[in-house]
Amino acid sequence: MAVETKTVTIIVDGTQHEWTKDEITYAQVVALEFPDFAQHPEITYSVKYKNGHGNKPEGVLAPGGSVKVKEGMIFSVSKTGQS
């Protein structure tokens, strides 16, 4: 049985983005807010989310991590400085 991919709208720092996957990674969230993210490995970011799924409605997304997305989920991305 094929899994149907549905598009959800997520919000990253006030900007709406259409997302078609079930999960989003730390790097993908950061890249939505800072498209040149990949070229700057010396900068680290803090990624927080809310309006997530029932068992973990809010939290922090760490580098290398991912989270299931749902309609209207809100992400906040901020630079935390040099590593």
LOMAR-672383 format. One record per residue: residue number from 1; residue in one letter; x, y, z of N, C-alpha, C in turn. Coordinates in Angstrom, 2 decimals, padded with zeros to 5 digits. Example, Ala and Ser with C-alpha at 12.3 -4.5 7.8 and 13.67 -1.06 7.14 Angstrom:
2
rec num 1, residu a, n_east 013.19, n_north -005.69, n_up 007.80, ca_east 012.30, ca_north -004.50, ca_up 007.80, c_east 013.20, c_north -003.30, c_up 007.80 .
rec num 2, residu s, n_east 012.85, n_north -002.25, n_up 007.08, ca_east 013.67, ca_north -001.06, ca_up 007.14, c_east 012.90, c_north 000.03, c_up 007.87 .
REM end
This chain:
83
rec num 1, residu m, n_east 000.84, n_north -001.19, n_up 000.00, ca_east 000.00, ca_north 000.00, ca_up 000.00, c_east 000.89, c_north 001.25, c_up 000.00 .
rec num 2, residu a, n_east 000.70, n_north 002.10, n_up -000.96, ca_east 001.53, ca_north 003.31, ca_up -001.08, c_east 001.11, c_north 004.35, c_up -000.05 .
rec num 3, residu v, n_east 002.10, n_north 005.02, n_up 000.48, ca_east 001.82, ca_north 006.09, ca_up 001.43, c_east 001.59, c_north 007.36, c_up 000.62 .
rec num 4, residu e, n_east 000.44, n_north 007.99, n_up 000.84, ca_east 000.13, ca_north 009.21, ca_up 000.11, c_east 000.84, c_north 010.38, c_up 000.76 .
rec num 5, residu t, n_east 001.51, n_north 011.17, n_up -000.06, ca_east 002.21, ca_north 012.34, ca_up 000.46, c_east 001.28, c_north 013.52, c_up 000.40 .
rec num 6, residu k, n_east 001.05, n_north 014.15, n_up 001.53, ca_east 000.22, ca_north 015.34, ca_up 001.51, c_east 001.09, c_north 016.56, c_up 001.78 .
rec num 7, residu t, n_east 000.67, n_north 017.67, n_up 001.24, ca_east 001.40, ca_north 018.91, ca_up 001.44, c_east 000.84, c_north 019.61, c_up 002.67 .
rec num 8, residu v, n_east 001.73, n_north 020.03, n_up 003.55, ca_east 001.31, ca_north 020.81, ca_up 004.71, c_east 002.00, c_north 022.17, c_up 004.64 .
rec num 9, residu t, n_east 001.41, n_north 023.14, n_up 005.31, ca_east 002.02, ca_north 024.46, ca_up 005.39, c_east 002.69, c_north 024.58, c_up 006.74 .
rec num 10, residu i, n_east 003.99, n_north 024.84, n_up 006.73, ca_east 004.72, ca_north 025.09, ca_up 007.97, c_east 005.16, c_north 026.55, c_up 007.96 .
rec num 11, residu i, n_east 005.45, n_north 027.09, n_up 009.12, ca_east 005.84, ca_north 028.49, ca_up 009.22, c_east 007.22, c_north 028.54, c_up 009.85 .
rec num 12, residu v, n_east 008.16, n_north 029.18, n_up 009.14, ca_east 009.52, ca_north 029.33, ca_up 009.62, c_east 009.77, c_north 030.83, c_up 009.79 .
rec num 13, residu d, n_east 009.91, n_north 031.27, n_up 011.03, ca_east 010.12, ca_north 032.68, ca_up 011.34, c_east 009.13, c_north 033.59, c_up 010.61 .
rec num 14, residu g, n_east 007.86, n_north 033.23, n_up 010.64, ca_east 006.82, ca_north 034.08, ca_up 010.09, c_east 006.53, c_north 033.89, c_up 008.61 .
rec num 15, residu t, n_east 007.33, n_north 033.07, n_up 007.91, ca_east 007.13, ca_north 032.85, ca_up 006.48, c_east 006.55, c_north 031.46, c_up 006.26 .
rec num 16, residu q, n_east 005.47, n_north 031.39, n_up 005.48, ca_east 004.85, ca_north 030.09, ca_up 005.20, c_east 005.62, c_north 029.35, c_up 004.11 .
rec num 17, residu h, n_east 005.76, n_north 028.04, n_up 004.30, ca_east 006.42, ca_north 027.18, ca_up 003.32, c_east 005.56, c_north 025.94, c_up 003.13 .
rec num 18, residu e, n_east 005.41, n_north 025.50, n_up 001.88, ca_east 004.72, ca_north 024.24, ca_up 001.60, c_east 005.74, c_north 023.12, c_up 001.81 .
rec num 19, residu w, n_east 005.35, n_north 022.06, n_up 002.50, ca_east 006.26, ca_north 020.95, ca_up 002.76, c_east 005.55, c_north 019.66, c_up 002.40 .
rec num 20, residu t, n_east 006.22, n_north 018.80, n_up 001.61, ca_east 005.55, ca_north 017.59, ca_up 001.11, c_east 006.03, c_north 016.31, c_up 001.78 .
rec num 21, residu k, n_east 007.00, n_north 016.39, n_up 002.68, ca_east 007.49, ca_north 015.18, ca_up 003.35, c_east 006.87, c_north 015.05, c_up 004.74 .
rec num 22, residu d, n_east 006.94, n_north 013.84, n_up 005.29, ca_east 006.38, ca_north 013.59, ca_up 006.63, c_east 007.24, c_north 014.18, c_up 007.73 .
rec num 23, residu e, n_east 008.55, n_north 014.30, n_up 007.45, ca_east 009.48, ca_north 014.80, ca_up 008.45, c_east 010.29, c_north 015.94, c_up 007.86 .
rec num 24, residu i, n_east 010.88, n_north 016.73, n_up 008.75, ca_east 011.79, ca_north 017.77, ca_up 008.32, c_east 013.02, c_north 017.69, c_up 009.22 .
rec num 25, residu t, n_east 014.20, n_north 017.90, n_up 008.64, ca_east 015.43, ca_north 017.81, ca_up 009.42, c_east 015.86, c_north 019.20, c_up 009.87 .
rec num 26, residu y, n_east 016.75, n_north 019.21, n_up 010.83, ca_east 017.36, ca_north 020.46, ca_up 011.30, c_east 017.90, c_north 021.26, c_up 010.12 .
rec num 27, residu a, n_east 018.70, n_north 020.60, n_up 009.26, ca_east 019.31, ca_north 021.30, ca_up 008.12, c_east 018.27, c_north 021.86, c_up 007.16 .
rec num 28, residu q, n_east 017.18, n_north 021.14, n_up 006.95, ca_east 016.13, ca_north 021.61, ca_up 006.04, c_east 015.42, c_north 022.84, c_up 006.60 .
rec num 29, residu v, n_east 015.15, n_north 022.85, n_up 007.91, ca_east 014.50, ca_north 024.01, ca_up 008.52, c_east 015.41, c_north 025.23, c_up 008.40 .
rec num 30, residu v, n_east 016.69, n_north 025.06, n_up 008.75, ca_east 017.64, ca_north 026.17, ca_up 008.69, c_east 017.76, c_north 026.69, c_up 007.25 .
rec num 31, residu a, n_east 017.81, n_north 025.78, n_up 006.27, ca_east 017.95, ca_north 026.18, ca_up 004.87, c_east 016.74, c_north 026.96, c_up 004.36 .
rec num 32, residu l, n_east 015.56, n_north 026.70, n_up 004.92, ca_east 014.38, ca_north 027.47, ca_up 004.52, c_east 014.53, c_north 028.94, c_up 004.96 .
rec num 33, residu e, n_east 015.12, n_north 029.15, n_up 006.11, ca_east 015.30, ca_north 030.51, ca_up 006.63, c_east 016.59, c_north 031.15, c_up 006.10 .
rec num 34, residu f, n_east 017.65, n_north 030.37, n_up 006.00, ca_east 018.96, ca_north 030.87, ca_up 005.54, c_east 019.42, c_north 030.00, c_up 004.37 .
rec num 35, residu p, n_east 019.02, n_north 030.36, n_up 003.12, ca_east 019.33, ca_north 029.51, ca_up 001.97, c_east 020.82, c_north 029.24, c_up 001.77 .
rec num 36, residu d, n_east 021.69, n_north 030.10, n_up 002.27, ca_east 023.13, ca_north 029.88, ca_up 002.11, c_east 023.74, c_north 029.10, c_up 003.28 .
rec num 37, residu f, n_east 022.88, n_north 028.51, n_up 004.12, ca_east 023.28, ca_north 027.76, ca_up 005.30, c_east 024.43, c_north 026.78, c_up 005.04 .
rec num 38, residu a, n_east 024.32, n_north 026.00, n_up 003.96, ca_east 025.31, ca_north 024.95, ca_up 003.68, c_east 026.72, c_north 025.49, c_up 003.46 .
rec num 39, residu q, n_east 026.83, n_north 026.73, n_up 003.00, ca_east 028.15, ca_north 027.30, ca_up 002.73, c_east 028.82, c_north 027.88, c_up 003.98 .
rec num 40, residu h, n_east 028.12, n_north 027.85, n_up 005.11, ca_east 028.66, ca_north 028.46, ca_up 006.33, c_east 028.65, c_north 027.49, c_up 007.50 .
rec num 41, residu p, n_east 029.51, n_north 026.45, n_up 007.44, ca_east 029.51, ca_north 025.44, ca_up 008.51, c_east 029.96, c_north 025.98, c_up 009.87 .
rec num 42, residu e, n_east 030.58, n_north 027.15, n_up 009.89, ca_east 031.05, ca_north 027.72, ca_up 011.17, c_east 029.91, c_north 028.34, c_up 011.98 .
rec num 43, residu i, n_east 028.77, n_north 028.57, n_up 011.36, ca_east 027.65, ca_north 029.19, ca_up 012.07, c_east 026.71, c_north 028.08, c_up 012.57 .
rec num 44, residu t, n_east 026.32, n_north 028.18, n_up 013.83, ca_east 025.34, ca_north 027.21, ca_up 014.35, c_east 024.03, c_north 027.95, c_up 014.61 .
rec num 45, residu y, n_east 022.96, n_north 027.19, n_up 014.62, ca_east 021.62, ca_north 027.76, ca_up 014.77, c_east 020.85, c_north 027.04, c_up 015.86 .
rec num 46, residu s, n_east 019.96, n_north 027.77, n_up 016.47, ca_east 019.03, ca_north 027.19, ca_up 017.42, c_east 017.69, c_north 027.06, c_up 016.69 .
rec num 47, residu v, n_east 017.13, n_north 025.85, n_up 016.66, ca_east 015.86, ca_north 025.62, ca_up 015.98, c_east 014.85, c_north 025.13, c_up 017.01 .
rec num 48, residu k, n_east 013.78, n_north 025.90, n_up 017.20, ca_east 012.71, ca_north 025.52, ca_up 018.12, c_east 011.44, c_north 025.34, c_up 017.32 .
rec num 49, residu y, n_east 010.54, n_north 024.50, n_up 017.83, ca_east 009.26, ca_north 024.33, ca_up 017.14, c_east 008.13, c_north 024.25, c_up 018.13 .
rec num 50, residu k, n_east 006.92, n_north 024.57, n_up 017.62, ca_east 005.70, ca_north 024.38, ca_up 018.40, c_east 004.56, c_north 024.02, c_up 017.46 .
rec num 51, residu n, n_east 003.43, n_north 023.64, n_up 018.05, ca_east 002.28, ca_north 023.12, ca_up 017.29, c_east 002.63, c_north 021.81, c_up 016.59 .
rec num 52, residu g, n_east 003.50, n_north 021.02, n_up 017.20, ca_east 003.88, ca_north 019.72, ca_up 016.64, c_east 002.89, c_north 018.64, c_up 017.00 .
rec num 53, residu h, n_east 003.25, n_north 017.39, n_up 016.76, ca_east 002.37, ca_north 016.26, ca_up 017.03, c_east 002.13, c_north 016.09, c_up 018.53 .
rec num 54, residu g, n_east 001.04, n_north 015.42, n_up 018.85, ca_east 000.56, ca_north 015.27, ca_up 020.21, c_east 001.56, c_north 014.82, c_up 021.26 .
rec num 55, residu n, n_east 002.41, n_north 013.84, n_up 020.91, ca_east 003.34, ca_north 013.31, ca_up 021.92, c_east 004.53, c_north 014.24, c_up 022.15 .
rec num 56, residu k, n_east 004.78, n_north 015.18, n_up 021.23, ca_east 005.88, ca_north 016.13, ca_up 021.40, c_east 005.51, c_north 017.45, c_up 020.70 .
rec num 57, residu p, n_east 004.55, n_north 018.18, n_up 021.28, ca_east 004.04, ca_north 019.37, ca_up 020.60, c_east 005.03, c_north 020.52, c_up 020.47 .
rec num 58, residu e, n_east 006.05, n_north 020.55, n_up 021.32, ca_east 007.08, ca_north 021.58, ca_up 021.15, c_east 008.41, c_north 021.07, c_up 021.63 .
rec num 59, residu g, n_east 009.47, n_north 021.71, n_up 021.14, ca_east 010.79, ca_north 021.27, ca_up 021.52, c_east 011.86, c_north 021.96, c_up 020.72 .
rec num 60, residu v, n_east 013.06, n_north 021.41, n_up 020.81, ca_east 014.22, ca_north 021.95, ca_up 020.13, c_east 014.71, c_north 020.89, c_up 019.14 .
rec num 61, residu l, n_east 015.03, n_north 021.32, n_up 017.94, ca_east 015.55, ca_north 020.41, ca_up 016.92, c_east 017.07, c_north 020.59, c_up 016.88 .
rec num 62, residu a, n_east 017.79, n_north 019.53, n_up 017.22, ca_east 019.25, ca_north 019.58, ca_up 017.29, c_east 019.86, c_north 019.25, c_up 015.93 .
rec num 63, residu p, n_east 021.10, n_north 019.70, n_up 015.68, ca_east 021.77, ca_north 019.34, ca_up 014.43, c_east 021.76, c_north 017.82, c_up 014.25 .
rec num 64, residu g, n_east 021.40, n_north 017.37, n_up 013.05, ca_east 021.32, ca_north 015.95, ca_up 012.77, c_east 019.97, c_north 015.34, c_up 013.10 .
rec num 65, residu g, n_east 019.12, n_north 016.09, n_up 013.79, ca_east 017.81, ca_north 015.57, ca_up 014.19, c_east 016.72, c_north 015.87, c_up 013.17 .
rec num 66, residu s, n_east 015.57, n_north 015.25, n_up 013.38, ca_east 014.41, ca_north 015.52, ca_up 012.53, c_east 013.15, c_north 015.40, c_up 013.38 .
rec num 67, residu v, n_east 012.05, n_north 015.92, n_up 012.85, ca_east 010.79, ca_north 015.89, ca_up 013.57, c_east 009.67, c_north 015.69, c_up 012.55 .
rec num 68, residu k, n_east 008.60, n_north 014.99, n_up 012.96, ca_east 007.44, ca_north 014.83, ca_up 012.08, c_east 006.75, c_north 016.19, c_up 011.96 .
rec num 69, residu v, n_east 006.29, n_north 016.51, n_up 010.75, ca_east 005.62, ca_north 017.79, ca_up 010.55, c_east 004.12, c_north 017.60, c_up 010.52 .
rec num 70, residu k, n_east 003.41, n_north 018.68, n_up 010.81, ca_east 001.96, ca_north 018.70, ca_up 010.65, c_east 001.52, c_north 020.09, c_up 010.25 .
rec num 71, residu e, n_east 000.33, n_north 020.19, n_up 009.73, ca_east -000.21, ca_north 021.45, ca_up 009.25, c_east -000.12, c_north 022.53, c_up 010.33 .
rec num 72, residu g, n_east 000.42, n_north 023.70, n_up 009.95, ca_east 000.47, ca_north 024.83, ca_up 010.86, c_east 001.59, c_north 024.80, c_up 011.88 .
rec num 73, residu m, n_east 002.53, n_north 023.87, n_up 011.72, ca_east 003.65, ca_north 023.78, ca_up 012.65, c_east 004.52, c_north 025.03, c_up 012.51 .
rec num 74, residu i, n_east 005.02, n_north 025.53, n_up 013.63, ca_east 005.79, ca_north 026.77, ca_up 013.63, c_east 007.22, c_north 026.50, c_up 014.08 .
rec num 75, residu f, n_east 008.16, n_north 027.00, n_up 013.27, ca_east 009.59, ca_north 026.86, ca_up 013.59, c_east 010.20, c_north 028.24, c_up 013.77 .
rec num 76, residu s, n_east 011.15, n_north 028.31, n_up 014.69, ca_east 011.88, ca_north 029.55, ca_up 014.90, c_east 013.37, c_north 029.21, c_up 014.82 .
rec num 77, residu v, n_east 014.09, n_north 029.96, n_up 013.97, ca_east 015.51, ca_north 029.70, ca_up 013.73, c_east 016.28, c_north 030.95, c_up 014.10 .
rec num 78, residu s, n_east 017.31, n_north 030.78, n_up 014.93, ca_east 018.16, ca_north 031.93, ca_up 015.25, c_east 019.61, c_north 031.51, c_up 015.29 .
rec num 79, residu k, n_east 020.48, n_north 032.42, n_up 014.86, ca_east 021.92, ca_north 032.14, ca_up 014.89, c_east 022.38, c_north 032.11, c_up 016.33 .
rec num 80, residu t, n_east 023.23, n_north 031.14, n_up 016.66, ca_east 023.75, ca_north 031.06, ca_up 018.02, c_east 025.23, c_north 031.40, c_up 018.07 .
rec num 81, residu g, n_east 025.81, n_north 031.79, n_up 016.93, ca_east 027.19, ca_north 032.22, ca_up 016.93, c_east 028.17, c_north 031.22, c_up 016.37 .
rec num 82, residu q, n_east 029.43, n_north 031.45, n_up 016.59, ca_east 030.49, ca_north 030.61, ca_up 016.07, c_east 030.61, c_north 029.34, c_up 016.91 .
rec num 83, residu s, n_east 030.97, n_north 028.24, n_up 016.26, ca_east 031.16, ca_north 027.01, ca_up 017.01, c_east 032.61, c_north 026.84, c_up 017.37 .
REM end
